[in-house]
């Protein structure tokens, strides 16, 4: 059995005490287009113990995995622990990756989603807390609230945006898990309907229905929160 390869002294994808060490956030800023990478070759190299290939895989996919874990938990520390668990699971299951059945991104997202569902069932943690904006600096992803404006917000606008993000997070935590994950994968992870269907193992029609119901439920909860605040 091949152990998880140790990487060069770059802080990328190393393993210590059975735990994956997340890639250095500074290294994650290197822009690499996943579509330009031959992932079948990278996976093959990883299975042969190539630490450089494993570092590349972790570096490119860490941000997406962490973002998904954070959006489900709302807790940076929990998200990082789950991200480490996801990559350990990915490494131990590399042999099951089949490019003819879907992209590596979809396969990794599926592994992440399954681990999150198992974690929810085990801990019964169906209530995410905290702000959607917390922890975004380490992922370098555009925060959802930032998508609402193309200019730098004033201090007043910034405070209002943070309050709005908090309301969205609280409302999202009250949406059922099956609807929540569909909304997150579509609106926050930017997966298309076909990819979401692959991840969740359900027909595209069901995906569209869950997204529609999830958005409607989220809007209803936000409207209720707005009335309560006023």
PyMOL commands that set and color helices and strands:
alter all, ss='L'
color gray80, all
select helices_A, chain A and resi 27-29+34-36+39-47+51-73+76-92+94-96+99-101+104-123+136-138+144-148+155-174+177-188+193-200+204-229
alter helices_A, ss='H'
color red, helices_A
select strands_A, chain A and resi 15-16+19-20
alter strands_A, ss='S'
color yellow, strands_A
deselect
rebuild
show_as cartoon
